[in-house]
Amino acid sequence: MFSWLANAWRVPELRRRVLFTAAVLAMYRLGSWIPAPGIDPKAIQSYFSGAGGGGVLNLLNLFSGSALSRFSLFALGIMPYVTASIILQLMTAVVPTLERLQKEGEAGYAKITQYTRYLTVGLAAAQSLGYAFLFKRENALPNVNSGRLVIIVLTLTAGCVLLMWMGELITKRGVGNGISLLIFASILAYAPTGISAWINGGTTERLFFPIVAIAVVVAVVFVQEGQRRIPVQYARRQLGNRQTTGGSTYMPLRVNMAGVIPVIFAAALLALPSTAASFVPKWNGFITAHFQFSSWPYLFTEAVLIIVFTYFYTSVQFNPVDQADNLRKYGGYIPGIRPGPPTAAYLDRVLQRLTLPGSLFLATVAVAPSIFIRYFHFSQQTSRALGGTSVLIVVGVALDTMRQMESQMMMRHYEGFLR
């Protein structure tokens, strides 16, 4: 491993990408400690230390890296952008205009990305306004008039837009997926709180929690690296005066092609009821009773959303018809399967068989540790920082980032890290 890291550091481009990613993440963590103007940090901290810091609000605090409990510049985190991406991707399947844009290639995707940014601004403004009303109603924002309220909303919205820009910069100039890495950094920033609660917990918590965490990590690595290899044969082709030699290779289809994106999407959608309850106080009792973290309705809804989003995101990432057309265009075929529509049908059938266990795995890993933690009476800080959803996102994002670094290393003829 150390030799691999040394080889990675010797590559100038990879070194610049890693340093750029680290610098952006450091700026993100710095902004999480700068409070928004016109607030009382002690009042916000006391609210989160009391009964108000539980439930879904604590989950949002986790995904913001504790920035929400400080009501800092990045209190909203990156979740409004994730929610906007979900809405646009769902609308692509039902709105003909967006569907046409998706088929236009890079130009169409750029337009959809622009719409996602606009929707992110609207969602961030609504969510920041909801937080302001909630904290004001609970006396966590004393002496806040209309002018200060506008400043708070504008500050939090601008912070979310800045995070969105930083995530896109990481994706373009850094290593890994920028949005996922921001959530990854937020969860890691919350981890010391969970570790401290685990050390100071009871005997059962100190004994069984490492077993649960290690089991989740092993399961995630095992399934994330699993793939079905479809054999592909290429025929000889005549290109001008040159004849290309045929050969055999394979098309790797991962068991969990969607990665951790469905888990992030499900968490983003489950945060919407608490935001709605901020505007309608009479809904607060119902939301608290039925969408409390680790409650059965919450866990069941989370599992269903993860399964649905796994199928949806896999279909967005991998189109069997396009793959079959590309194979036929370059003279490739699957042995025993006719090119064209039969190949597309075969790939679709294999993909469905892979997606089912992949989606059930994601739902199980995200929900089962929460059930285990609930019945063994682990502390809320431990279950929040080191629960199934948190570990799944951290391990999944780490694997995806290492896989991208692996591809960069292999391009430069260095030995990779993943074997």
C-alpha beads as a LAMMPS data file, in Angstrom:
LAMMPS data file: protein, C-alpha beads

419 atoms
418 bonds

1 atom types
1 bond types

-500.0 500.0 xlo xhi
-500.0 500.0 ylo yhi
-500.0 500.0 zlo zhi

Masses

1 110.0

Atoms # bond

1 1 1 0.000 0.000 0.000
2 1 1 2.789 2.451 0.916
3 1 1 4.593 1.770 -2.369
4 1 1 1.339 2.452 -4.216
5 1 1 0.944 5.778 -2.388
6 1 1 4.552 6.659 -3.211
7 1 1 3.949 5.882 -6.904
8 1 1 0.770 7.983 -6.850
9 1 1 2.679 10.914 -5.348
10 1 1 5.307 10.711 -8.114
11 1 1 2.681 11.353 -10.822
12 1 1 2.452 15.183 -11.156
13 1 1 -1.112 15.270 -12.442
14 1 1 -2.409 12.857 -9.807
15 1 1 -0.535 14.750 -7.097
16 1 1 -2.141 18.024 -8.210
17 1 1 -5.581 16.414 -8.223
18 1 1 -5.170 14.992 -4.726
19 1 1 -3.852 18.281 -3.317
20 1 1 -6.662 20.225 -5.012
21 1 1 -9.281 17.875 -3.536
22 1 1 -7.736 18.162 -0.067
23 1 1 -7.661 21.978 -0.308
24 1 1 -11.331 22.197 -1.305
25 1 1 -12.374 19.824 1.495
26 1 1 -10.333 21.905 3.974
27 1 1 -12.168 25.054 2.837
28 1 1 -15.464 23.215 3.300
29 1 1 -14.593 22.267 6.859
30 1 1 -13.466 25.835 7.591
31 1 1 -16.772 27.246 6.373
32 1 1 -18.619 24.793 8.629
33 1 1 -17.258 26.661 11.658
34 1 1 -18.117 30.218 10.530
35 1 1 -21.566 31.107 11.957
36 1 1 -24.192 32.837 9.891
37 1 1 -24.712 36.538 10.715
38 1 1 -27.347 37.560 13.228
39 1 1 -27.571 34.319 15.227
40 1 1 -26.795 33.248 18.775
41 1 1 -24.507 30.165 18.537
42 1 1 -25.070 29.240 22.208
43 1 1 -28.849 29.185 21.757
44 1 1 -28.525 26.926 18.696
45 1 1 -26.146 24.582 20.539
46 1 1 -28.471 24.349 23.533
47 1 1 -31.386 23.528 21.230
48 1 1 -29.472 20.645 19.631
49 1 1 -28.221 19.454 23.010
50 1 1 -31.807 19.169 24.224
51 1 1 -34.785 17.317 22.799
52 1 1 -34.815 19.357 19.597
53 1 1 -31.644 17.754 18.242
54 1 1 -33.164 14.318 17.718
55 1 1 -34.930 12.688 14.818
56 1 1 -34.357 13.591 11.205
57 1 1 -32.858 16.956 12.190
58 1 1 -29.912 15.080 13.676
59 1 1 -29.527 13.155 10.403
60 1 1 -29.340 16.456 8.514
61 1 1 -26.779 17.646 11.033
62 1 1 -24.738 14.525 10.263
63 1 1 -24.768 15.164 6.505
64 1 1 -23.719 18.772 7.099
65 1 1 -20.763 17.765 9.276
66 1 1 -22.307 19.360 12.422
67 1 1 -22.580 22.668 10.543
68 1 1 -26.351 22.765 11.164
69 1 1 -25.886 22.562 14.943
70 1 1 -23.649 25.636 14.634
71 1 1 -25.938 27.274 12.033
72 1 1 -22.840 28.108 10.030
73 1 1 -22.415 29.193 6.403
74 1 1 -22.684 25.579 5.204
75 1 1 -25.540 24.595 7.531
76 1 1 -27.608 23.258 4.620
77 1 1 -24.793 21.016 3.414
78 1 1 -25.073 19.650 -0.108
79 1 1 -28.446 17.925 0.391
80 1 1 -30.527 20.535 -1.539
81 1 1 -28.405 19.778 -4.614
82 1 1 -28.932 16.033 -4.105
83 1 1 -32.693 16.573 -3.794
84 1 1 -32.716 18.721 -6.950
85 1 1 -30.824 15.991 -8.827
86 1 1 -33.419 13.429 -7.744
87 1 1 -36.306 15.620 -8.918
88 1 1 -34.692 16.333 -12.312
89 1 1 -33.841 12.672 -12.911
90 1 1 -37.400 11.622 -12.057
91 1 1 -38.820 14.339 -14.309
92 1 1 -36.584 13.162 -17.161
93 1 1 -38.583 9.941 -17.305
94 1 1 -41.962 11.731 -17.588
95 1 1 -41.261 15.108 -19.279
96 1 1 -40.645 14.736 -23.042
97 1 1 -38.514 17.902 -23.253
98 1 1 -36.091 16.687 -20.598
99 1 1 -36.025 13.243 -22.199
100 1 1 -35.003 14.771 -25.522
101 1 1 -32.298 16.812 -23.798
102 1 1 -30.918 13.653 -22.197
103 1 1 -30.576 12.033 -25.622
104 1 1 -28.667 15.004 -27.065
105 1 1 -25.416 13.997 -25.377
106 1 1 -23.117 16.470 -23.642
107 1 1 -25.085 19.564 -24.692
108 1 1 -28.306 18.113 -23.304
109 1 1 -26.683 17.050 -20.045
110 1 1 -25.224 20.552 -19.634
111 1 1 -28.721 22.012 -19.959
112 1 1 -30.151 19.557 -17.418
113 1 1 -27.291 20.402 -15.051
114 1 1 -28.179 24.086 -15.397
115 1 1 -31.804 23.332 -14.489
116 1 1 -30.555 21.345 -11.489
117 1 1 -28.571 24.347 -10.289
118 1 1 -31.594 26.648 -10.543
119 1 1 -33.741 24.161 -8.625
120 1 1 -31.009 23.835 -5.994
121 1 1 -31.172 27.596 -5.321
122 1 1 -34.941 27.407 -4.817
123 1 1 -34.770 24.368 -2.534
124 1 1 -31.907 25.888 -0.524
125 1 1 -33.865 29.113 0.006
126 1 1 -36.959 27.177 1.101
127 1 1 -34.981 24.925 3.446
128 1 1 -33.061 27.812 5.029
129 1 1 -36.338 29.682 5.549
130 1 1 -37.806 26.575 7.158
131 1 1 -34.843 26.245 9.525
132 1 1 -35.100 29.918 10.456
133 1 1 -38.817 29.593 11.285
134 1 1 -38.207 26.377 13.234
135 1 1 -35.396 27.777 15.348
136 1 1 -37.245 31.057 15.921
137 1 1 -40.347 29.171 17.073
138 1 1 -38.212 27.133 19.497
139 1 1 -36.492 30.324 20.804
140 1 1 -33.157 29.218 19.368
141 1 1 -32.994 32.430 17.311
142 1 1 -33.899 35.207 19.760
143 1 1 -34.249 38.825 18.625
144 1 1 -34.458 37.987 14.918
145 1 1 -36.394 40.556 12.912
146 1 1 -37.338 40.505 9.228
147 1 1 -34.069 42.075 8.107
148 1 1 -31.941 39.532 9.940
149 1 1 -34.153 36.737 8.650
150 1 1 -33.519 37.785 5.047
151 1 1 -29.771 37.961 5.702
152 1 1 -29.783 34.455 7.242
153 1 1 -31.711 32.988 4.294
154 1 1 -29.436 34.662 1.750
155 1 1 -26.304 33.527 3.609
156 1 1 -27.354 29.883 3.894
157 1 1 -28.527 29.788 0.266
158 1 1 -25.254 31.294 -0.932
159 1 1 -23.344 28.760 1.180
160 1 1 -25.213 25.879 -0.445
161 1 1 -24.533 27.268 -3.929
162 1 1 -20.849 27.641 -3.027
163 1 1 -20.773 23.997 -1.902
164 1 1 -22.384 22.940 -5.173
165 1 1 -19.668 24.794 -7.093
166 1 1 -16.939 23.251 -4.921
167 1 1 -18.325 19.768 -5.539
168 1 1 -18.340 20.317 -9.300
169 1 1 -14.751 21.598 -9.111
170 1 1 -13.647 18.424 -7.313
171 1 1 -15.334 16.264 -9.944
172 1 1 -13.682 18.213 -12.754
173 1 1 -10.204 18.938 -11.357
174 1 1 -9.833 16.641 -8.366
175 1 1 -10.206 12.955 -7.580
176 1 1 -13.566 11.226 -7.250
177 1 1 -17.135 12.484 -7.273
178 1 1 -17.215 15.912 -5.634
179 1 1 -20.724 15.725 -4.169
180 1 1 -20.102 12.281 -2.673
181 1 1 -16.768 13.415 -1.223
182 1 1 -18.406 16.394 0.496
183 1 1 -20.883 14.049 2.194
184 1 1 -17.982 11.689 2.947
185 1 1 -16.085 14.508 4.674
186 1 1 -19.198 15.513 6.637
187 1 1 -19.693 12.010 8.036
188 1 1 -16.001 11.684 8.940
189 1 1 -16.153 15.051 10.720
190 1 1 -19.022 13.700 12.848
191 1 1 -17.215 10.399 13.561
192 1 1 -15.190 11.603 16.637
193 1 1 -18.487 12.331 18.423
194 1 1 -19.658 8.781 17.765
195 1 1 -16.325 7.255 18.810
196 1 1 -16.361 9.257 22.055
197 1 1 -19.926 8.109 22.798
198 1 1 -18.925 4.497 22.044
199 1 1 -15.930 4.657 24.426
200 1 1 -18.090 6.132 27.193
201 1 1 -20.995 3.757 26.508
202 1 1 -22.023 0.601 28.268
203 1 1 -20.324 -2.780 28.140
204 1 1 -22.705 -4.150 25.506
205 1 1 -22.148 -1.130 23.285
206 1 1 -18.357 -1.289 23.557
207 1 1 -18.339 -5.027 22.864
208 1 1 -20.823 -5.466 20.013
209 1 1 -20.537 -2.240 18.073
210 1 1 -17.092 -2.971 16.538
211 1 1 -18.442 -6.344 15.375
212 1 1 -21.358 -4.633 13.608
213 1 1 -19.102 -1.990 12.020
214 1 1 -16.533 -4.527 10.779
215 1 1 -19.286 -6.766 9.388
216 1 1 -20.769 -3.838 7.455
217 1 1 -17.365 -2.844 6.037
218 1 1 -16.580 -6.407 4.910
219 1 1 -20.023 -6.823 3.338
220 1 1 -19.792 -3.500 1.494
221 1 1 -16.333 -4.243 0.083
222 1 1 -17.344 -7.773 -0.940
223 1 1 -20.482 -6.737 -2.836
224 1 1 -19.136 -3.448 -4.245
225 1 1 -16.238 -5.311 -5.888
226 1 1 -18.430 -8.162 -7.192
227 1 1 -19.160 -8.215 -10.925
228 1 1 -20.593 -10.402 -13.662
229 1 1 -18.268 -10.665 -16.649
230 1 1 -20.096 -10.986 -19.972
231 1 1 -17.797 -12.518 -22.644
232 1 1 -17.487 -10.422 -25.815
233 1 1 -15.925 -11.586 -29.093
234 1 1 -14.689 -9.166 -31.766
235 1 1 -14.456 -10.233 -35.399
236 1 1 -11.685 -9.220 -37.787
237 1 1 -12.341 -5.936 -39.613
238 1 1 -10.863 -4.358 -42.737
239 1 1 -10.074 -0.662 -42.241
240 1 1 -8.629 0.654 -45.530
241 1 1 -5.402 -1.221 -46.193
242 1 1 -5.174 -2.400 -42.586
243 1 1 -6.884 -5.411 -41.117
244 1 1 -7.638 -5.449 -37.400
245 1 1 -7.281 -8.705 -35.535
246 1 1 -10.267 -10.034 -33.660
247 1 1 -10.101 -10.950 -30.023
248 1 1 -12.070 -11.815 -26.950
249 1 1 -12.672 -9.680 -23.878
250 1 1 -15.462 -9.221 -21.368
251 1 1 -18.004 -6.594 -20.330
252 1 1 -17.948 -6.155 -16.513
253 1 1 -21.358 -5.604 -14.919
254 1 1 -21.107 -4.740 -11.237
255 1 1 -23.530 -6.302 -8.760
256 1 1 -24.159 -2.868 -7.276
257 1 1 -23.772 -0.569 -10.272
258 1 1 -25.491 2.355 -8.530
259 1 1 -22.902 2.570 -5.720
260 1 1 -24.009 4.568 -2.665
261 1 1 -26.069 7.099 -4.636
262 1 1 -29.428 5.389 -3.764
263 1 1 -28.608 5.636 -0.047
264 1 1 -27.827 9.353 -0.374
265 1 1 -30.990 9.911 -2.425
266 1 1 -33.139 8.101 0.164
267 1 1 -31.652 10.152 3.012
268 1 1 -32.310 13.366 1.078
269 1 1 -35.966 12.510 0.486
270 1 1 -36.513 11.446 4.093
271 1 1 -35.307 14.891 5.163
272 1 1 -38.145 16.611 3.288
273 1 1 -40.908 15.888 5.887
274 1 1 -38.970 17.682 8.642
275 1 1 -38.525 20.700 6.347
276 1 1 -42.260 20.720 5.600
277 1 1 -43.030 20.501 9.334
278 1 1 -40.970 23.666 9.850
279 1 1 -43.526 25.637 7.812
280 1 1 -46.614 23.852 9.232
281 1 1 -46.214 23.436 13.012
282 1 1 -49.299 21.189 13.347
283 1 1 -47.496 18.542 11.258
284 1 1 -44.572 18.474 13.673
285 1 1 -46.176 15.954 16.039
286 1 1 -47.030 13.533 13.227
287 1 1 -43.575 13.779 11.640
288 1 1 -41.855 13.286 15.000
289 1 1 -44.020 10.261 15.831
290 1 1 -43.739 8.466 12.475
291 1 1 -40.383 9.595 11.032
292 1 1 -38.195 9.359 14.097
293 1 1 -34.804 7.917 13.187
294 1 1 -34.675 4.128 13.836
295 1 1 -38.477 3.907 14.024
296 1 1 -40.108 1.160 11.969
297 1 1 -41.929 3.505 9.525
298 1 1 -38.685 5.401 8.902
299 1 1 -36.607 2.246 8.342
300 1 1 -39.234 0.634 6.106
301 1 1 -39.543 3.795 3.982
302 1 1 -35.765 4.061 3.767
303 1 1 -35.442 0.442 2.571
304 1 1 -38.137 0.858 -0.088
305 1 1 -36.617 4.118 -1.359
306 1 1 -33.145 2.538 -1.574
307 1 1 -34.479 -0.381 -3.647
308 1 1 -36.431 1.928 -5.971
309 1 1 -33.528 4.321 -6.483
310 1 1 -31.102 1.447 -7.100
311 1 1 -33.220 0.255 -10.024
312 1 1 -33.747 3.794 -11.262
313 1 1 -30.109 4.910 -11.077
314 1 1 -28.881 1.649 -12.628
315 1 1 -31.212 2.167 -15.595
316 1 1 -29.867 5.712 -15.980
317 1 1 -26.237 4.571 -15.889
318 1 1 -26.502 1.490 -18.124
319 1 1 -28.718 1.381 -21.224
320 1 1 -28.778 -2.163 -22.727
321 1 1 -29.982 -0.882 -26.117
322 1 1 -27.105 1.583 -26.426
323 1 1 -24.597 -1.034 -25.304
324 1 1 -25.909 -3.522 -27.868
325 1 1 -25.700 -0.894 -30.639
326 1 1 -22.132 -0.014 -29.675
327 1 1 -21.120 -3.678 -29.742
328 1 1 -22.593 -4.160 -33.202
329 1 1 -21.036 -0.914 -34.455
330 1 1 -17.526 -2.063 -33.522
331 1 1 -17.953 -5.645 -34.671
332 1 1 -18.439 -7.206 -31.261
333 1 1 -20.934 -9.828 -30.185
334 1 1 -21.728 -12.046 -27.226
335 1 1 -21.138 -15.739 -28.068
336 1 1 -24.425 -17.544 -28.554
337 1 1 -26.454 -14.287 -28.744
338 1 1 -27.405 -12.594 -32.007
339 1 1 -26.362 -8.929 -32.353
340 1 1 -28.948 -6.154 -32.044
341 1 1 -32.207 -6.527 -30.084
342 1 1 -31.435 -10.077 -28.804
343 1 1 -28.205 -8.760 -27.276
344 1 1 -30.064 -5.847 -25.674
345 1 1 -32.670 -8.233 -24.248
346 1 1 -29.937 -10.502 -22.880
347 1 1 -28.075 -7.609 -21.234
348 1 1 -31.310 -6.287 -19.746
349 1 1 -32.140 -9.708 -18.309
350 1 1 -28.688 -10.072 -16.747
351 1 1 -28.853 -6.515 -15.389
352 1 1 -32.210 -7.148 -13.714
353 1 1 -30.863 -10.287 -12.047
354 1 1 -27.850 -8.355 -10.749
355 1 1 -29.785 -5.292 -9.606
356 1 1 -32.206 -7.247 -7.392
357 1 1 -29.574 -8.656 -4.995
358 1 1 -27.630 -5.378 -5.203
359 1 1 -30.656 -3.318 -4.134
360 1 1 -31.597 -5.770 -1.362
361 1 1 -28.011 -5.655 -0.131
362 1 1 -27.986 -1.852 0.047
363 1 1 -31.305 -1.776 1.890
364 1 1 -30.210 -4.488 4.330
365 1 1 -26.838 -2.895 5.115
366 1 1 -28.454 0.517 5.615
367 1 1 -31.314 -0.701 7.816
368 1 1 -30.090 -3.805 9.697
369 1 1 -27.382 -2.059 11.803
370 1 1 -29.954 0.560 12.859
371 1 1 -32.270 -2.223 14.061
372 1 1 -29.354 -3.895 15.860
373 1 1 -28.359 -0.615 17.483
374 1 1 -31.935 0.080 18.520
375 1 1 -32.474 -3.207 20.358
376 1 1 -29.035 -3.190 21.991
377 1 1 -29.740 0.339 23.270
378 1 1 -26.691 2.037 21.811
379 1 1 -26.408 5.783 22.298
380 1 1 -27.882 8.103 19.683
381 1 1 -24.498 9.704 18.943
382 1 1 -22.930 6.301 18.259
383 1 1 -25.741 5.053 16.054
384 1 1 -25.872 8.313 14.106
385 1 1 -22.151 8.693 13.417
386 1 1 -21.270 5.026 12.961
387 1 1 -24.563 3.453 11.893
388 1 1 -25.288 1.456 8.743
389 1 1 -26.034 4.413 6.450
390 1 1 -22.912 6.311 7.547
391 1 1 -20.547 3.346 7.200
392 1 1 -22.086 2.363 3.867
393 1 1 -21.579 5.849 2.405
394 1 1 -18.031 6.218 3.765
395 1 1 -16.837 2.810 2.531
396 1 1 -18.623 3.123 -0.826
397 1 1 -17.233 6.595 -1.572
398 1 1 -13.737 5.510 -0.478
399 1 1 -13.867 2.518 -2.835
400 1 1 -15.083 4.639 -5.773
401 1 1 -12.353 7.224 -5.166
402 1 1 -9.667 4.553 -4.938
403 1 1 -10.995 2.996 -8.129
404 1 1 -10.582 6.299 -9.967
405 1 1 -7.060 6.694 -8.619
406 1 1 -6.394 3.110 -9.694
407 1 1 -7.393 3.931 -13.264
408 1 1 -5.104 6.989 -13.229
409 1 1 -2.208 4.826 -12.033
410 1 1 -2.797 2.074 -14.599
411 1 1 -2.825 4.647 -17.402
412 1 1 0.744 5.528 -16.438
413 1 1 1.894 1.882 -16.220
414 1 1 2.140 1.820 -12.445
415 1 1 0.970 -1.160 -10.452
416 1 1 -2.461 -0.503 -9.014
417 1 1 -3.673 -0.754 -5.439
418 1 1 -6.918 -2.712 -5.891
419 1 1 -6.348 -6.356 -6.813

Bonds

1 1 1 2
2 1 2 3
3 1 3 4
4 1 4 5
5 1 5 6
6 1 6 7
7 1 7 8
8 1 8 9
9 1 9 10
10 1 10 11
11 1 11 12
12 1 12 13
13 1 13 14
14 1 14 15
15 1 15 16
16 1 16 17
17 1 17 18
18 1 18 19
19 1 19 20
20 1 20 21
21 1 21 22
22 1 22 23
23 1 23 24
24 1 24 25
25 1 25 26
26 1 26 27
27 1 27 28
28 1 28 29
29 1 29 30
30 1 30 31
31 1 31 32
32 1 32 33
33 1 33 34
34 1 34 35
35 1 35 36
36 1 36 37
37 1 37 38
38 1 38 39
39 1 39 40
40 1 40 41
41 1 41 42
42 1 42 43
43 1 43 44
44 1 44 45
45 1 45 46
46 1 46 47
47 1 47 48
48 1 48 49
49 1 49 50
50 1 50 51
51 1 51 52
52 1 52 53
53 1 53 54
54 1 54 55
55 1 55 56
56 1 56 57
57 1 57 58
58 1 58 59
59 1 59 60
60 1 60 61
61 1 61 62
62 1 62 63
63 1 63 64
64 1 64 65
65 1 65 66
66 1 66 67
67 1 67 68
68 1 68 69
69 1 69 70
70 1 70 71
71 1 71 72
72 1 72 73
73 1 73 74
74 1 74 75
75 1 75 76
76 1 76 77
77 1 77 78
78 1 78 79
79 1 79 80
80 1 80 81
81 1 81 82
82 1 82 83
83 1 83 84
84 1 84 85
85 1 85 86
86 1 86 87
87 1 87 88
88 1 88 89
89 1 89 90
90 1 90 91
91 1 91 92
92 1 92 93
93 1 93 94
94 1 94 95
95 1 95 96
96 1 96 97
97 1 97 98
98 1 98 99
99 1 99 100
100 1 100 101
101 1 101 102
102 1 102 103
103 1 103 104
104 1 104 105
105 1 105 106
106 1 106 107
107 1 107 108
108 1 108 109
109 1 109 110
110 1 110 111
111 1 111 112
112 1 112 113
113 1 113 114
114 1 114 115
115 1 115 116
116 1 116 117
117 1 117 118
118 1 118 119
119 1 119 120
120 1 120 121
121 1 121 122
122 1 122 123
123 1 123 124
124 1 124 125
125 1 125 126
126 1 126 127
127 1 127 128
128 1 128 129
129 1 129 130
130 1 130 131
131 1 131 132
132 1 132 133
133 1 133 134
134 1 134 135
135 1 135 136
136 1 136 137
137 1 137 138
138 1 138 139
139 1 139 140
140 1 140 141
141 1 141 142
142 1 142 143
143 1 143 144
144 1 144 145
145 1 145 146
146 1 146 147
147 1 147 148
148 1 148 149
149 1 149 150
150 1 150 151
151 1 151 152
152 1 152 153
153 1 153 154
154 1 154 155
155 1 155 156
156 1 156 157
157 1 157 158
158 1 158 159
159 1 159 160
160 1 160 161
161 1 161 162
162 1 162 163
163 1 163 164
164 1 164 165
165 1 165 166
166 1 166 167
167 1 167 168
168 1 168 169
169 1 169 170
170 1 170 171
171 1 171 172
172 1 172 173
173 1 173 174
174 1 174 175
175 1 175 176
176 1 176 177
177 1 177 178
178 1 178 179
179 1 179 180
180 1 180 181
181 1 181 182
182 1 182 183
183 1 183 184
184 1 184 185
185 1 185 186
186 1 186 187
187 1 187 188
188 1 188 189
189 1 189 190
190 1 190 191
191 1 191 192
192 1 192 193
193 1 193 194
194 1 194 195
195 1 195 196
196 1 196 197
197 1 197 198
198 1 198 199
199 1 199 200
200 1 200 201
201 1 201 202
202 1 202 203
203 1 203 204
204 1 204 205
205 1 205 206
206 1 206 207
207 1 207 208
208 1 208 209
209 1 209 210
210 1 210 211
211 1 211 212
212 1 212 213
213 1 213 214
214 1 214 215
215 1 215 216
216 1 216 217
217 1 217 218
218 1 218 219
219 1 219 220
220 1 220 221
221 1 221 222
222 1 222 223
223 1 223 224
224 1 224 225
225 1 225 226
226 1 226 227
227 1 227 228
228 1 228 229
229 1 229 230
230 1 230 231
231 1 231 232
232 1 232 233
233 1 233 234
234 1 234 235
235 1 235 236
236 1 236 237
237 1 237 238
238 1 238 239
239 1 239 240
240 1 240 241
241 1 241 242
242 1 242 243
243 1 243 244
244 1 244 245
245 1 245 246
246 1 246 247
247 1 247 248
248 1 248 249
249 1 249 250
250 1 250 251
251 1 251 252
252 1 252 253
253 1 253 254
254 1 254 255
255 1 255 256
256 1 256 257
257 1 257 258
258 1 258 259
259 1 259 260
260 1 260 261
261 1 261 262
262 1 262 263
263 1 263 264
264 1 264 265
265 1 265 266
266 1 266 267
267 1 267 268
268 1 268 269
269 1 269 270
270 1 270 271
271 1 271 272
272 1 272 273
273 1 273 274
274 1 274 275
275 1 275 276
276 1 276 277
277 1 277 278
278 1 278 279
279 1 279 280
280 1 280 281
281 1 281 282
282 1 282 283
283 1 283 284
284 1 284 285
285 1 285 286
286 1 286 287
287 1 287 288
288 1 288 289
289 1 289 290
290 1 290 291
291 1 291 292
292 1 292 293
293 1 293 294
294 1 294 295
295 1 295 296
296 1 296 297
297 1 297 298
298 1 298 299
299 1 299 300
300 1 300 301
301 1 301 302
302 1 302 303
303 1 303 304
304 1 304 305
305 1 305 306
306 1 306 307
307 1 307 308
308 1 308 309
309 1 309 310
310 1 310 311
311 1 311 312
312 1 312 313
313 1 313 314
314 1 314 315
315 1 315 316
316 1 316 317
317 1 317 318
318 1 318 319
319 1 319 320
320 1 320 321
321 1 321 322
322 1 322 323
323 1 323 324
324 1 324 325
325 1 325 326
326 1 326 327
327 1 327 328
328 1 328 329
329 1 329 330
330 1 330 331
331 1 331 332
332 1 332 333
333 1 333 334
334 1 334 335
335 1 335 336
336 1 336 337
337 1 337 338
338 1 338 339
339 1 339 340
340 1 340 341
341 1 341 342
342 1 342 343
343 1 343 344
344 1 344 345
345 1 345 346
346 1 346 347
347 1 347 348
348 1 348 349
349 1 349 350
350 1 350 351
351 1 351 352
352 1 352 353
353 1 353 354
354 1 354 355
355 1 355 356
356 1 356 357
357 1 357 358
358 1 358 359
359 1 359 360
360 1 360 361
361 1 361 362
362 1 362 363
363 1 363 364
364 1 364 365
365 1 365 366
366 1 366 367
367 1 367 368
368 1 368 369
369 1 369 370
370 1 370 371
371 1 371 372
372 1 372 373
373 1 373 374
374 1 374 375
375 1 375 376
376 1 376 377
377 1 377 378
378 1 378 379
379 1 379 380
380 1 380 381
381 1 381 382
382 1 382 383
383 1 383 384
384 1 384 385
385 1 385 386
386 1 386 387
387 1 387 388
388 1 388 389
389 1 389 390
390 1 390 391
391 1 391 392
392 1 392 393
393 1 393 394
394 1 394 395
395 1 395 396
396 1 396 397
397 1 397 398
398 1 398 399
399 1 399 400
400 1 400 401
401 1 401 402
402 1 402 403
403 1 403 404
404 1 404 405
405 1 405 406
406 1 406 407
407 1 407 408
408 1 408 409
409 1 409 410
410 1 410 411
411 1 411 412
412 1 412 413
413 1 413 414
414 1 414 415
415 1 415 416
416 1 416 417
417 1 417 418
418 1 418 419
